Amino acid sequence: MKAMIFAAGLGTRLKPYTENMPKALVPVAGVPMLEILIKHLLESGIRDIIVNVHHFAGQVIDFLDRNKNFGANIAISHEDELLLDTGGGLKKAAWFFNDNEPFLVQNVDVLSDLDYSKMLDTHTKSGALATLAVCRRSTSRYFLLDDQNQLCGWENTQTSEVRMVQPGAQNLNRFAFSGIHIIDPSIFGFMPEGGKFSIVATYLDLAASKKVIGFQHNPETWVDMGKPEELLKAASILKSMKNA
């Protein structure tokens, strides 16, 4: 399985760290986020990786060069002129996923001990177009899943906005998205040709007629490292992962 790391974001939530460096290189327990994720992918048997870059892109490229890509096969997707958001960024990297096999996507600022092989097995057996890692935690935006974990809608509890893509769905459950996806490459045929757009909006568009499912995982061993106050928690989880 190949993988994409979303590392192009501006990292505004991580200021002042990101005033002089990309969020991908912000250290957790002394180790840059990008290095943590690449090594986790390698330990999981994933060696072919594409990384998108924009904010302080040169620093990311130099870091990978200095470390000889940590032994992985790494390609770079440049978003120099325009930050393309998650959907546009993935579409630009479509050329990399040319083996007709499901692939993994993960945000660089997400740390988790999620079992990729189990998630891939669930994805393959379900026949889904995309499988999204989700968990029960407090947030303002939720995916709405039915009892079969199929995506039926989305809700923003701050704005009271609700978008239903399966209007007749019953007994829906709120789940927070964890920034980890396994996707069938056929999705590229359903995406806009290019430009800036959200992958979440794309999932909601497609879920009306295609199978998009959730994969539940343990929220206690997941952390959003994009917030300064979560870096200590991330360091603790990272230590437990190393000792496991």
N, C-alpha and C positions, 0 to 999 in steps of 0.2 A: 504494500500500500504506500502510495506517495502522500505527501503532506504539503499544506501551505500554512505559513505563519503570517498572520496579519500584524505587521510591524510599522506601518506607514503613518499611523495617527500622530497628531500633534502633542498628545499627552498633557492636555491642559489641566486635567485633574491632578497631575503630579508636579505642578509648579510648587516651589522654585527649581526642583531637580531638572526639569525639562527645558529650562531657559538656555542651557548650554550643552545639552545632550539629548538624543532621542530617548523615548521611554523604553525602548528595547534594551538600552544599555544601563538603565537605572539598576543599581545593585540591590540584591536581597541577600543578607548575610555575606556581603562581599562579592557576590557572584551576579553578573548581569543577567537580567531576565531572559534575554535571547539565548545565552549559553545554557541556562537551566532547562529551557524548553527543548533546545536541540539535543542535549544529552539525554533528556527523557525520551524523546522520539527514537534516538539511537538505541537506547536500552530496550525499547519496545519493538525493535526490529525494523524501524522506518529510517531509510537512509537517503531517499530522494526527496528533497525539500526545496520549495521555492519561497522566498521571503520578499514581500513588497516593502518598498522604502519611499520615503518622502521627506519627513522632518529630519534634518541633519543626516541625510542619506549617506554622505561620504563617510561619516563616523561608523555607520553600521558596516559598510563595505570594507573599510580599513580593518575593523575589528575581526571580521570573518577571515580576511586575508592573513592577518597576523597569526591567527589560530588555525590556519589551514583547514577552515570549515569544520574543525573538530572531527575530521575524518568522514564527514557526510558529503554527499553530492548535492551541492547547493547552487541554485540559480537565483538571480535577482530580477524582480519585476519593478522597473522604475516608474514612479508616478511623479516625475519631476515638476511638470507644468501644473497638474491638477490632482489634488487628493480625491480619489475616486469613490470613497466610502467602501463598505464591505462588498456590496454587490458588484459595483464597477471594478473594484480591485480584483475580485475573483474572476470576472469575465476577461479582464486583460491578461490574466495568467492561464487562460484556458488551454493555450498551446502546450503547456507543460504536462497536462493530464491526457496524454495521447495513447494510453494503453487500454482504454475501455474498461478500467477497473475503478471501483469506488475509491475515493480519496478522503483524507482527513483535513479539516481546517481548524485552526485554533488561534485565538488571540494571544499575542505575545505576553500580555499582562494577566493571563489566567494561569494559576497554578493548581494542579489537581493530580490525585493518584488514580484517576479514572482508568479502568482497564479497557484499552483501545480494542483489544481482541474480542472481548465480550460485546462491545458496542458494534463492532464490525459484523460479528455473528448475528446479532439482532437485526441489523440493517439488511444483511443478505437474505435472511430467512423471511423477512417481512415483505421484500420486494418494493420497499419505499424508494421514492426519489431522493429523499433526504431524511436523515435521522439526527435529531438535535438533542444534545445532552441538556437535561433539565433537572432541577431539584426543588424541594420545598424550602424556600427561604423568603424573607421579607424584602420586597422591592416595590417599585411603583409601576412596573410594566410586566405583564404576565402573558405567557401563552396559555390558551384555554384548550385542554385536552379532554377527550372522552375516556371512557373506561378501557378502551383498547389503545390508549396513548396516541390516538390520531389527532393531529392539529385541526381544531375547529374554529379558532378565533384568537383574538388578542385584546387585552384590556390595559388601559392606563388609569390607574386608580387616582392619580393626582388630578387629571383633567376630566375624568369620567368618560373618556372616549372608549368605545367598544367597537370592534370590527369582527363580525361573524362571517365565516366563509362556509360554514355548514349550518344554516339557519335552524334546521330541525333537530340539531344535536341536543341530547339530554345529559344530565348529571355531569356537567363539566367541572374540571378541576383546574385550579390555578397553579402554574409552575413557572419558576424563574428560569430564563435561558442562561446557560453557563458558558457560552462563547466557544463551544466545541461542537463540530458538526462532522458527519460522514455523509458524503454526497455522491450520487451517481453522475458520471460525466454527461449523461444525456440532458442534464439540467441546462447546459449551455445553449441548447437549441431552443429553450423557452425564455431565455433572457433577452433584454434589449441589446442592440448591436454594440453599444458602448456608452461612455459617459459615466456620470456619477449617479449611483442609486444604491439603495439599501438591500442587503440580502434578506433581512427580515420581511420587508415589504414584498420581496419576490416570493418568499415562502408562502405568505398569506395569499398572494395572487394565485399561486399554483395549487394550494391546498383545497381550493374549491373543486378541482377536477383531478388532482394527482394525490398520491399517498405521501404525506409528510408526517413523521411520527416523532414522539419524544422517547428518550432513553433516560430513565431515572437513575440518579447516582447519589452518593452520600454527600450532603452539603458540609459536613464537618471537616472533610479533607479537600475542600475547594476554597479558593480565595481569589478575589479580584485585586490584583496587585497594582491596579491603576489609581488607587487611593493611598495617599501617604499614611493614613492611620491604619491601613491594613498591612503595611510592610513587616511589622513585627509578627503578626499572625502568620504571614507568608514564611518568614524565617523559621518559625516553629514547625509549620507543616513540612517545610523542606527538610528540616532535621529529622523528623519522624519518617519521611520517605527514604532518606539515606540509611536509617537504622532498621528499616523493615526487612 
